[in-house]
Amino acid sequence: MTHHHSPLLPATPRLDRVLPAVATSLGVPGLTKGGDRPLRPARRAVVVLVDGLGAHLLARRGGHAPFLRRLLQDPQAAVTLDCGFPSTTATSMGTFGTGTLAGAHGLVGYEAYDPDTDSVFNELSWEEGPEPRRWQPAPTVFEAAQDAGVSVTRVGPGFFDGSGLTEAALRGGRFTAASSLAARVDATVSALRAQPRCLVYLYWGDLDKVGHVHGVGSLEWGDELEAVDAELARLAGLLPPDTTLHITADHGMVDVPLDARPDMAHDAELDAGVRHVAGEPRCLQLHVVPGAREDVLAAWRGRLGDDAVVLDADDAIARGWFGPVSDLVRPRIGDVIAAMTGPVAVVDSRRHRPELRALLGVHGSITTDEVAIPWLVLDPREH
């Protein structure tokens, strides 16, 4: 595997651009950013987020996705984005939903340190997590759209409705629960037809699940991509004529062999000086005991070598990894960040459940396979 150093360059448009640009095209004021993708005004828009649909994965496995591949090959329709850092669902949902990066919205990782309780919680499940609106107080793009008179419908699995992550990152409008992708497409079309001016968000998570379990190079991943592609093509065919369709993702993925994963619980060198482990195996955020930062940096750099970029928080922030970082968010970021660039991951069996440690496909770090995501736009007026 090639060692990719950070593709997080200020010049690369990131996922925070998508929803503000779409809402702006619907007439929602005050959301545009310099350099936003210019979208034609529309009455209705659908944004589909396919969890785990990395841009490079889609390009490599495009034979399974004729509809998406056609969009990907159209320079008018396709832009490649950087999902932001870290390349993980909880953070990307914050980035997508608020139109800001992690340093502003504060959902800094799969597992995150809460300074108020001096403990780590899972931002995906939100078990024993803080009050979501206190953790992420800024208004979401969905709330801004709703306030501007645009009807907002979010379509996803029932358990997302009112969950901690949804309340923190994606609140606003109404929620419609549907389980299969076909049912979600049908619910999306119904919501579009019910309102003359609306924004509908559809989430699909199974491609990510299949990638985690079987790997992104697997037959199973190709089969799931095929099924997703067919449903998205069906959705495109059912759109009212004044509706734009946007398809994006939250991150990509890489396959890492299970025997290339040192376990901090049985590794005194990697464990020394570490007080709390946050983040995830591809990108750990280590909160260290006072005075141990230099030793931890040296130990991790020595052990991981060219397979990781190991930085202290100040350096990562200076490089723009988290975007501008607020005073509220700064204490949540690990003192030492270990972002894997080679085919390795570091686990902690005291904290990471066996199911997590057994996943073949992983993400969270800074390689282009993990970070690059598509933003595909289908405007029926242009086709």
N, C-alpha and C positions, 0 to 999 in steps of 0.2 A: 504494500500500500504506500502511495506517495505521502510524504509528510507535507501537509498544507499548513503554512503559518496563517495567522489570522487574516481572513478576508474581510474583517470588519473595518472597512475604510469609510471615511466620512462621505466619499463620493458615491458610494453604493446606496441606492434608495432602499429603505427598509420597510418592513411590514406595517409600521406605524402610519405609512402614507395611504393605505388602501381605503379604510373606512371613511376618513375625512374627505378623501377625493370623491368617493361614491356619494356621500351625504351632500357634499357641495354641488354635485351634478343634479341633485334633487332639489336644490334651492335652499339648503340649510346654510345660514350665514355664519361667518366667523371661524371656519374650520380650515381654510386653505393654508398651505405652507409653501414656502419658496420651492420651486422645482417640482411641484406636484404634477402628476400625470394629467394633462388636460383632457377631461372627459366631456363629451357633448352633454348638454342639459337633457334630462330624461324625466318622465313622470313616475316611473317605477324602476326599481332595481332589485336584483337578487344577488346576494353574495354567498357563495358556497365555500366553506372551508373544509378541505379534505385533510384530516389529521395524518401527518407523516408523508405527504406527497411531495418529496423533495424534487427540485427542478432537474437535477442530474439523474435521479432515479427514474423520473418520468421520461427523460430523453433516452436513457439506456433501454428501458422496457416499453418504449412507445409502440412497439408492435402489438401490444395488448390493448392499446387505447387509441383507435383510429380517430375518434372525435377530438380528444385532447391533443393528439399529435398534430392534427390539422391546424388547431389554434396555435400550438407551440411553434409551428413552422411559419406562421404569418406574422411578419414584423409589426404589422399594425395592431395585432391582437395580443402579442406576448411580450412581457417584460420579466426579467429575472430579478428578484428581490433578495435581500439579506433579511433573515427572520429576526435579527437582533440577538442579543446575548443575555443569558445562555439559551441555546437552541432547544428549548423544552416547552411543553404545552402550556403549563401554568403561566410562565413568563410571556409567551407569545400571545396568549389570550388577553393578558393585561395590555400588551402592546397594540394588538388588534382593536380591542374594545375601547381603549382610551385615546388612541392616536398619539401616544407618547411612549418613550422607551423605559426600560426597567428602572433606571435611576430616578425617574419621575413617578411612575405608577407603583413601584415598590414591591412587585411580585418578582423577587430576584432569583427564584430557582424552584426546581421540583420540590426540594425540601429547603425551608428557609428558617433563619434564626430570628426569633422574636426577642428583642432586647428587654421588653417589659417583663417577660417571664423567665428570661435566661434559659430558653429551651428552643428546640427545633420542631417545627411541625410541617406536615405535608400540604403544599399549596394546591395539590390536585384533589385529594380527598377532603381536605380542610378539617380533619378530625382534631378536636381540641384546639382548633385555631382561633385567632382573635376575631372580634366582631368585624365582618368583611368591609363595612363602609367606613370603619375607623382605620382599617389597614390600608384601604385605597379610597380616599375621600373625594377625589376629583370626579367631576361628571363624566359619564361615558358618551361616546358618539351617538349611541342609541337614544340616550336621554336628550341630547341636543336635537336630534332629528324629531323626536316626539314633541318637544317643546316648540319646534318650528312648524308643527302641523302635519308632519309626515307620519303616516301610520306605520308602526314598527312591529313586525312579528318575528320571533325567534323560534326556529323549528329544530328539535333535537330529542334526545332520550328524556323520558319523564323525570328521571332522578336528577337531571341538571336544573330543573325548575326550582329556584330558591336555594340552590346549593351555595356554599361559601364562595367558590370560585366564580360562579355566575353572578352572584350579588356584588362581588368585588370588581369584576372586570367587564361584565356583559349585561348589566342591568339596564332596564328601559324597554318600554313597549310591552307586548303580551307574549306569552310563551305557549306554543302548541307542541304537545308531546306526540311523537310517533316513533315506532321502533325500527321497522325496516327502511332501507333507503328508498324503496318504491313508495312507501307510505309517506315519507318525508317530502318526496318530490310532489306527490299529490296534494299534501297539505300546503306546500309552497305555492302551487298553482292556484289553489282555492283562495289563499290569502291575497295573491296578486289580483285575482278577478274581483275580489270583494271591495277593493279600495282604488280610487282613481289616482292617488298619490301615495306611494308606499315603498318601504324598504323591508325586504324579507331576508333573513339570515338563516342558512341551512348548514348544520354541522353533521359531518360523518366521521366516525372514529375507527371503523373496522380495518382500514388499510394499515393504520398504525399498529393495531393489535396483532394482525397477521405478521407484519414485519418484525415485531418484537419476538414473537414465538418461533417463527420459521426462518427469519432472515429476509433481507430485501432481495437477495439473489434467488429466492425459492420459487418453485412452481406455484405454491399457494399464493405468494404475493402477486404474481402475474395474473392468477385467476381472479383475485379480488380486484385488481386494477381493471380487468376486463369488465367485471360486473359494475364497478363504479362508472366507468366510461359509458356503458350502455345506458345507465340511468340518467347521466348528465346529458347525453345526446337526446334522450326522451324529454327531459326538462326543457332543453333548448327549443325543441319542436312545439312545445305547448305554451311558450311565452306570449303574452299579449304584445302587439306590435310596438308599443312605446316603452318596452322594458329592456334594460341592459342586464346581461349576465356576467358576473365576475366570479372567477374560480381561483382560489389561492390555497395556501397551506400554512402550517405553523412551524414546520421544521422538516428536515430530511432524516436520514438514518444511515448508520454503517453497521456491518456485521463484525463482531469481535469474538474470536475463539474463547471458549469458556476456560481454557487453560492459560489464558494471558491476562489473568485478573488477580493480582495480589490482594490479599485480605488483611486489612489493617488490624483486625482482631488477633491475628497470628503473626504480626509483623512489627516487632518492637521498634524498628528503625522508622517506619512510616508513622507509627502511632505516637512516637515521643513528642511531647509538647502540645498535643492536640486536645482541646477541651470539648469542642463540638464539631461534628461532621455534618455539613449541609450540602446542598447541590445534589449531585447524583454521580454514579460511577464514572461517567465520561468527563465530568467536570465538577470536581469537588471544591467546595468553599469551606476552608478550615478555619475555625475560630480557635485561636491558640491561647495557651496560658501566658500571663504577662511575662514579657522578656524573652519569649521563645521564638519570636517570628523569624529571626535570621537563621537560627538552627533548623527550623522546619523548612524554610526555603532551601537551605543547603542540602538537607537530607532528601527532599523530594526531587530537587534538580539532579542530585547525584544518582538517585535510583532510576528515574524515568528518562534522563538523558534527552535524546532527540525525539522521544515518543510523547513529549508533553511540553507545553509552555507553562512554566510555573512562575507566577508573579505575586507581588504583594498587592493589596487592594489599591493603594495609591497609584501604582503603575498601571493596573488594569483600567482604573478610572481615567487616568491621564491619556491612555490610548483610546479612550472613547468607547470602550466595550459596553458600558451600561448607558451611554448617552449622558446628558447632564444629570448629576446626582444631587438630590435635595438633602437637607439636613435631617429630615425625617427618615430617609431611606439609608443614609450612609452607615449607621450601626448594624443594619441587617446584612451587609455584604461581608463575606469572609475575610479574615486578615491575610490569608494565603489562598490563591486560586490556582488549581492544577487542572489545566485544560488539555485533554489528551489529543495528540495529533497523529500518533501511530496506532496500530491495531491492538490497543490495550485498554483496560478499564481498571479502576481500583475500587474494591468493595470493602464494606465493613459489616461483617456478619452479625455484629451486635445490634446493628441498626437496620440494615437492608434485609428485607424478608427473603426467604429462599426463592420465592417466585420471581422476585426482581433479579436476583443473582443468576437465575437460570435463563434469562432472556438473551437470545442470540443477537437480535438487532437492538442497537442502543443509539443514543444521541445526547445532546447537551453541550457539545464542545464546538470548536471553531473551524473544523474542516469544511470545505465547500460542500461535500456531500450532506453534511448535517445542517448547514446554514442556508444554502441556496434554495429558494422556493419560487414557484411560478406565480405570476399574476396574469391570468388570461381573461380577456374581455371580448364578449360577443355582443355586438350592437346590431340588431336585425336591420337597422336602417343602412348599415354599411355592407351588408352581404346580400 
